[in-house]
Each structure stands twice: as C-alpha cells, then as structure tokens.
C-alpha cells in the first residue's frame, strides 16, 4: 500500500512540474524580446593606450608574401614562414621613399614579392638589399602610392627587463594582430643562417607566431625597439619565448642596405674555437684556431693553435677596452666600430698578455 501511495505521489509531482514549466514558458507575461545592453563604464587607461597604439601604428605594418618563380599560387597556403614555394611574413614602413623592412628569411627564396597594406591594397615590391648576418632585408614598393607614415624609432640601449612590449603582425597569414607582453630578457645571442650570431637580441614573452617574422616590436609609446625574427617552440607556435633584432642594429644596417644593397661584414680574419671548446679547456676568452691568409690578424702576428703539439696560441681577452668572454663579445665590438677602422685588442699567450691595434676589414667581400 505504501509503495502504491509513493508511486502516486511521484506521478502527481511530475505532472505538476510539467504544468508549471509549460505555464512559465508560454505565459503571456514572458518577455520574448532582446535584452537591453548594459552600459559599461569608461575604458581603463591601459585599454585606451593599447587601442591608440594599434590604431596609430598598424597602418604602417604590412604583410609580405614572397613566391618563387616555379610556385603555383593556387596551391600555396598562407601562414608559413619559409616553404618550398612561398613564404609569408610581416614588414613595416621604414621611410617616405617606399622602403619596407622585413626579415631576410621571409624573402630569401622569393623571386616575386608582394606587399599587402592594412587598407587591403596590394603592391609589388623588389628586394634591394639583404643582410643574412642580421636576418634583415629591405624592399622597395614599385608603384608610386601614398604611403602610411614610417614607424617611429626608439632605442634598444634604453630597454629594461620587465617593461611592456607589443607586436603587430600577420600570424599564420591572418590580417593584422596585436599581442602584448613584457621584455623578458636582454643581451641574448641568436644564430643566423649565415653561421654568425646576432648579439644583444631582445627576448620577449609577447606572442610571436609564424607569419609575425619581420614585424615590429614596439614599446608602450609605439616606438620601434626591435624586429621580430624567431621563436623557440617545439610545436612551432608561440611558447612565450620570442626574439627580436634590436633597433640599434636595425638602424645601423638598413641605411647600408638602402645605399649599397649589402652591409659590410667587419672582421679581423680569425677562425675561433667554439664556446664549448673554451669551456672544456677552462679558458676565458676567444681561442684563435687559425688566421686567414693575408688577413689583418696574420699581418699582426696573431698565432693560432699548434696542431702538431696541441698547444694554444693567442687568446683574445679584451676588445676596445671591454672584456671578451665569448666570440659574440668580440664581434659586437668589431661591428660597432666598423670596417675601415681599427680596434685595440688584448692577447694572452701563455702567461703573457700584450695589446695590439689591428685593422678591421670587410671579410664579406670575395
């Protein structure tokens, strides 16, 4: 009896619940119109600053597409950096003469280069200079047009770890995108395809993905502080570690590319041991393995390793009065002084140290 009574109560409860829901759903008092929009308060100062930065700088940022002569445009896919047929990256307006700066690896395999502006307009461009040692390239717009203003320049020598950084680019071939973060480290070293290293590279956690290469890294004032060039990521996508070529290097290299189509590779004509070899031997400085025939280093009497006995020759421990711990310390000082000038270096041979003044030449010329 109790069981039948409980079952009856359950049925009655279910019927009452169904009737209640039905009445609520179909009640003539139910509001079926769209809800009104709740007004929000004013944007925060940080939000307004981000919006203003993007609106001011983004017109000067372009998408760069490079295609080899044999590539079929119908089978290409956007979003790649460097592929067999095409590459897609980012660039930005450098001056009022139609010059665009981007990465060398974006255009190095391209026979045809096109630039798409934020307005959607597409223009043909020609590569007028490349610097593989710095992963930089300069394009020039072929057709005369009214260009957006050049991106304002900052200085990378003033940067501090922890300050804000912003990137505008075309990740995965998409239209312009703004990402933000901080400068997470300074004075990184970045190997290039030419076998040399770029020194004083900026590290940022600002999201940088394939397609962002060649785009600007900006400070909170919207000034150029670097050119985004690489990421460290097992997946190939942003993992919080991106690298940018510092603007002080860019501002030194780009005018040379515009003027001469190339940038000198300053050097003194030595082959140095790797940093790993120096570490294993417990040597602090740059071990000279050998000197190039006819080079300033050979003429100055710098001695390399004696391969017969295995004895070390000269170790470079100072350049221009600054300590040399690794090869990038030496090349950084040489590049700052430039080809055609001279540099004072300190050499340690055994227990003896001596100073010499040596010429810097353009070792990139054949």
C-alpha positions as CSV (number, residue, x, y, z in Angstrom):
1,X,0.0,0.0,0.0
2,X,2.8,2.4,0.9
3,X,4.6,1.7,-2.3
4,X,1.5,2.4,-4.4
5,X,0.9,5.6,-2.5
6,X,4.5,6.7,-3.0
7,X,4.3,6.0,-6.7
8,X,1.0,8.0,-7.0
9,X,2.7,11.0,-5.3
10,X,5.6,10.8,-7.7
11,X,3.3,10.8,-10.7
12,X,1.3,13.8,-9.3
13,X,4.6,15.7,-8.7
14,X,5.8,15.1,-12.2
15,X,2.5,16.3,-13.7
16,X,2.5,19.5,-11.6
17,X,6.2,20.2,-12.5
18,X,5.4,19.8,-16.2
19,X,2.4,22.1,-16.0
20,X,4.5,24.7,-14.1
21,X,7.3,24.7,-16.7
22,X,4.7,24.9,-19.5
23,X,3.0,27.9,-17.9
24,X,6.3,29.7,-17.4
25,X,7.4,29.0,-21.0
26,X,4.2,30.0,-22.6
27,X,3.0,32.6,-20.1
28,X,1.8,35.8,-21.8
29,X,3.9,37.7,-19.3
30,X,7.2,36.1,-20.5
31,X,9.5,38.6,-22.2
32,X,10.5,37.3,-25.7
33,X,12.3,40.5,-26.9
34,X,16.0,41.0,-27.0
35,X,17.6,42.1,-23.7
36,X,18.8,45.6,-23.4
37,X,22.5,46.3,-23.4
38,X,24.0,47.2,-20.1
39,X,26.2,50.3,-20.3
40,X,29.8,49.9,-19.2
41,X,32.0,52.5,-17.6
42,X,34.9,54.2,-19.4
43,X,37.8,52.1,-20.7
44,X,40.8,51.8,-18.4
45,X,43.9,53.9,-19.1
46,X,45.8,50.8,-20.2
47,X,43.0,49.8,-22.6
48,X,42.9,53.2,-24.2
49,X,46.7,53.3,-24.6
50,X,46.6,49.9,-26.3
51,X,43.9,50.9,-28.7
52,X,45.6,54.2,-29.5
53,X,48.9,52.4,-30.1
54,X,47.4,49.9,-32.5
55,X,45.3,52.5,-34.4
56,X,48.4,54.7,-34.9
57,X,51.0,52.1,-35.8
58,X,49.0,49.3,-37.6
59,X,48.6,51.2,-40.9
60,X,52.4,51.2,-41.3
61,X,52.6,47.4,-40.8
62,X,52.3,45.3,-43.9
63,X,52.0,41.6,-44.9
64,X,54.9,40.4,-47.0
65,X,54.4,37.5,-49.4
66,X,57.3,36.0,-51.4
67,X,56.8,33.4,-54.1
68,X,59.4,31.5,-56.2
69,X,59.1,31.6,-59.9
70,X,58.1,27.9,-60.1
71,X,55.4,28.1,-57.4
72,X,51.7,27.7,-58.2
73,X,49.7,30.4,-56.4
74,X,46.6,28.2,-56.5
75,X,48.2,25.6,-54.3
76,X,50.0,27.9,-51.8
77,X,48.9,28.1,-48.2
78,X,49.2,31.3,-46.1
79,X,50.7,31.2,-42.7
80,X,54.1,29.6,-43.4
81,X,57.3,31.4,-42.9
82,X,59.6,29.7,-45.4
83,X,58.5,26.9,-47.7
84,X,59.4,25.3,-51.0
85,X,57.2,27.7,-53.0
86,X,56.2,30.6,-50.8
87,X,56.7,32.5,-47.6
88,X,54.5,34.8,-45.7
89,X,55.7,37.3,-43.1
90,X,55.4,40.9,-41.9
91,X,57.2,44.1,-42.6
92,X,56.8,47.8,-41.8
93,X,57.3,51.2,-43.5
94,X,60.8,52.5,-42.9
95,X,60.7,55.9,-44.6
96,X,58.8,58.0,-47.0
97,X,60.6,56.7,-50.1
98,X,58.8,53.4,-50.2
99,X,61.2,51.2,-48.3
100,X,59.9,48.3,-46.3
101,X,61.9,46.4,-43.7
102,X,61.4,42.7,-43.0
103,X,63.4,39.5,-42.3
104,X,65.8,38.1,-44.8
105,X,64.4,34.6,-44.2
106,X,61.0,35.8,-45.3
107,X,62.2,36.8,-48.8
108,X,65.4,34.9,-49.3
109,X,63.9,32.3,-51.6
110,X,61.4,34.6,-53.3
111,X,61.5,35.7,-56.9
112,X,58.3,37.7,-56.7
113,X,57.5,39.8,-53.7
114,X,54.2,41.5,-52.9
115,X,53.1,43.7,-50.0
116,X,49.6,44.0,-48.7
117,X,48.8,47.2,-46.7
118,X,46.3,47.4,-43.8
119,X,43.9,49.1,-46.3
120,X,43.9,45.9,-48.3
121,X,45.8,47.4,-51.2
122,X,48.5,45.1,-52.7
123,X,51.7,46.4,-54.3
124,X,54.6,44.7,-56.0
125,X,58.0,45.2,-54.3
126,X,61.6,44.4,-55.1
127,X,64.3,43.3,-52.8
128,X,67.0,45.9,-52.8
129,X,69.3,44.6,-50.1
130,X,69.7,41.7,-47.7
131,X,71.9,41.1,-44.6
132,X,71.8,37.4,-43.8
133,X,74.2,38.1,-40.8
134,X,71.4,40.1,-39.2
135,X,68.4,38.4,-40.8
136,X,67.2,41.7,-42.3
137,X,66.0,42.7,-45.7
138,X,64.8,45.9,-47.3
139,X,62.1,46.1,-50.0
140,X,61.1,49.0,-52.2
141,X,57.5,49.5,-53.4
142,X,57.5,49.6,-57.2
143,X,54.3,51.6,-57.8
144,X,54.1,55.2,-56.6
145,X,51.5,55.5,-53.9
146,X,50.7,57.5,-50.8
147,X,52.4,55.5,-48.0
148,X,51.5,55.4,-44.4
149,X,53.9,57.2,-42.1
150,X,57.1,55.4,-41.1
151,X,57.1,53.6,-37.7
152,X,58.7,55.9,-35.1
153,X,62.1,54.7,-33.9
154,X,63.1,54.1,-30.3
155,X,66.4,52.9,-28.8
156,X,67.2,49.4,-27.7
157,X,70.0,50.6,-25.4
158,X,67.5,52.0,-23.0
159,X,65.4,48.9,-22.6
160,X,64.8,47.3,-19.2
161,X,63.6,43.7,-18.4
162,X,60.0,43.9,-17.3
163,X,58.9,46.8,-19.4
164,X,55.9,46.4,-21.8
165,X,56.3,45.2,-25.3
166,X,53.8,45.0,-28.2
167,X,54.0,43.1,-31.5
168,X,51.9,43.8,-34.6
169,X,52.0,41.2,-37.4
170,X,50.2,38.7,-39.6
171,X,50.4,35.4,-37.7
172,X,49.6,32.3,-39.8
173,X,48.8,34.7,-42.7
174,X,45.9,36.3,-40.9
175,X,45.2,40.0,-41.0
176,X,46.9,42.3,-38.5
177,X,47.0,41.1,-34.9
178,X,48.2,42.9,-31.8
179,X,49.8,41.0,-29.0
180,X,51.4,42.3,-25.8
181,X,53.7,41.2,-23.1
182,X,57.0,42.2,-21.5
183,X,60.7,42.2,-22.3
184,X,61.7,39.0,-20.5
185,X,65.5,39.1,-21.1
186,X,68.1,41.2,-22.9
187,X,71.5,40.5,-24.5
188,X,70.6,37.2,-25.9
189,X,72.6,35.7,-28.8
190,X,70.8,34.4,-31.8
191,X,72.5,32.3,-34.5
192,X,71.6,33.2,-38.1
193,X,71.6,31.1,-41.3
194,X,75.0,32.6,-42.3
195,X,76.7,31.0,-39.4
196,X,77.2,34.1,-37.4
197,X,75.4,35.3,-34.2
198,X,73.4,38.5,-33.6
199,X,74.3,39.9,-30.2
200,X,72.2,41.9,-27.8
201,X,69.0,40.3,-29.0
202,X,65.7,41.1,-27.2
203,X,63.7,38.3,-25.7
204,X,60.0,38.8,-25.1
205,X,57.0,36.8,-24.0
206,X,54.8,38.8,-26.4
207,X,53.2,36.2,-28.6
208,X,55.1,35.8,-31.8
209,X,53.9,33.1,-34.3
210,X,54.8,32.0,-37.8
211,X,53.9,35.0,-40.0
212,X,55.0,37.6,-37.4
213,X,58.6,37.5,-38.6
214,X,59.8,40.9,-39.9
215,X,57.2,42.8,-37.9
216,X,57.8,45.5,-35.4
217,X,58.3,45.0,-31.7
218,X,57.2,48.2,-30.0
219,X,57.4,49.9,-26.7
220,X,54.4,51.4,-24.9
221,X,55.0,54.7,-26.7
222,X,54.5,52.9,-30.1
223,X,58.2,53.3,-31.0
224,X,60.2,50.5,-32.8
225,X,62.5,48.7,-30.4
226,X,63.1,45.6,-32.5
227,X,62.3,43.4,-35.5
228,X,60.6,40.1,-34.5
229,X,62.6,37.3,-36.1
230,X,62.4,33.9,-34.2
231,X,60.7,31.8,-31.6
232,X,61.7,28.9,-29.5
233,X,58.9,26.3,-29.6
234,X,58.7,22.6,-30.0
235,X,55.3,23.0,-31.6
236,X,56.3,25.8,-33.9
237,X,53.8,28.2,-32.2
238,X,54.3,30.8,-29.5
239,X,55.6,29.3,-26.3
240,X,56.4,32.5,-24.5
241,X,60.0,32.9,-25.8
242,X,60.4,35.2,-28.9
243,X,63.4,37.1,-30.2
244,X,63.7,40.5,-31.9
245,X,66.7,42.1,-33.5
246,X,67.4,45.3,-31.5
247,X,66.5,48.6,-33.3
248,X,70.0,50.0,-32.7
249,X,71.4,47.3,-35.0
250,X,68.5,47.8,-37.5
251,X,69.1,51.5,-37.7
252,X,72.8,50.8,-38.5
253,X,72.2,48.0,-41.1
254,X,69.1,49.3,-43.0
255,X,70.7,52.6,-44.3
256,X,73.6,50.5,-45.7
257,X,71.2,48.1,-47.4
258,X,69.3,51.1,-49.0
259,X,72.6,52.7,-50.1
260,X,74.7,49.7,-51.2
261,X,72.4,46.6,-51.3
262,X,74.6,44.9,-48.8
263,X,76.2,45.6,-45.4
264,X,79.9,45.0,-44.7
265,X,80.9,42.1,-42.6
266,X,83.6,43.6,-40.4
267,X,86.3,41.2,-39.1
268,X,90.0,40.8,-38.4
269,X,90.4,37.4,-40.2
270,X,90.5,34.8,-37.5
271,X,88.8,31.4,-37.1
272,X,87.8,31.0,-33.4
273,X,87.2,27.9,-31.4
274,X,83.7,27.3,-30.2
275,X,82.5,28.3,-26.8
276,X,82.1,24.7,-25.8
277,X,85.8,24.1,-26.5
278,X,86.9,27.1,-24.5
279,X,84.7,25.9,-21.6
280,X,86.2,22.4,-21.7
281,X,89.7,23.8,-21.6
282,X,88.9,26.2,-18.9
283,X,89.8,29.2,-21.0
284,X,88.0,32.5,-20.7
285,X,88.2,34.5,-23.9
286,X,88.3,33.7,-27.6
287,X,90.7,31.0,-28.6
288,X,92.3,31.7,-32.0
289,X,92.4,28.5,-34.0
290,X,94.0,30.0,-37.1
291,X,94.3,33.2,-39.1
292,X,93.2,33.7,-42.6
293,X,96.0,34.2,-45.2
294,X,96.7,37.8,-45.9
295,X,94.3,39.0,-43.1
296,X,95.0,41.8,-40.6
297,X,95.3,39.1,-37.9
298,X,98.0,37.3,-39.9
299,X,99.9,40.6,-40.6
300,X,99.6,41.5,-36.9
301,X,101.3,38.2,-35.9
302,X,98.4,36.6,-34.1
303,X,99.1,33.0,-33.6
304,X,96.6,30.1,-33.8
305,X,96.7,26.6,-32.3
306,X,99.7,24.5,-33.0
307,X,98.1,21.3,-34.3
308,X,101.3,19.4,-34.1
309,X,101.7,19.8,-30.3
310,X,98.1,20.8,-29.5
311,X,99.4,24.0,-27.8
312,X,97.2,27.0,-27.7
313,X,98.4,30.2,-29.4
314,X,96.7,33.5,-28.7
315,X,93.5,34.0,-26.7
316,X,91.7,37.3,-27.2
317,X,90.6,38.6,-23.8
318,X,89.8,42.3,-24.4
319,X,88.5,44.4,-27.3
320,X,88.2,48.1,-27.3
321,X,88.8,48.1,-23.5
322,X,85.9,45.7,-22.8
323,X,86.2,42.1,-21.6
324,X,85.8,39.3,-24.1
325,X,84.3,36.2,-22.7
326,X,82.9,34.7,-25.9
327,X,83.0,35.3,-29.7
328,X,79.9,37.4,-29.6
329,X,81.6,39.9,-27.3
330,X,84.4,40.3,-29.8
331,X,82.2,40.5,-32.9
332,X,79.9,43.0,-31.2
333,X,82.8,45.4,-30.6
334,X,84.2,44.9,-34.1
335,X,80.7,45.6,-35.7
336,X,80.2,48.7,-33.6
337,X,83.5,50.2,-34.8
338,X,83.0,49.0,-38.4
339,X,85.2,48.1,-41.4
340,X,87.8,50.5,-42.4
341,X,88.8,51.4,-38.9
342,X,91.0,49.8,-36.3
343,X,90.5,48.2,-32.9
344,X,92.7,47.6,-29.9
345,X,92.7,44.1,-28.6
346,X,94.4,42.3,-25.7
347,X,96.0,38.9,-26.4
348,X,97.0,36.3,-23.9
349,X,99.7,33.8,-24.9
350,X,100.7,31.5,-22.0
351,X,101.2,33.7,-19.0
352,X,102.0,36.8,-21.1
353,X,99.4,39.5,-22.2
354,X,100.0,42.1,-24.9
355,X,97.9,44.8,-26.6
356,X,97.9,45.4,-30.3
357,X,96.0,47.7,-32.6
358,X,94.6,45.8,-35.6
359,X,92.7,46.9,-38.8
360,X,89.1,45.9,-39.3
361,X,88.2,44.8,-42.9
362,X,85.1,43.7,-44.7
363,X,85.6,40.0,-44.7
364,X,82.3,39.5,-46.6
365,X,83.8,40.6,-49.9
366,X,85.1,37.8,-52.0
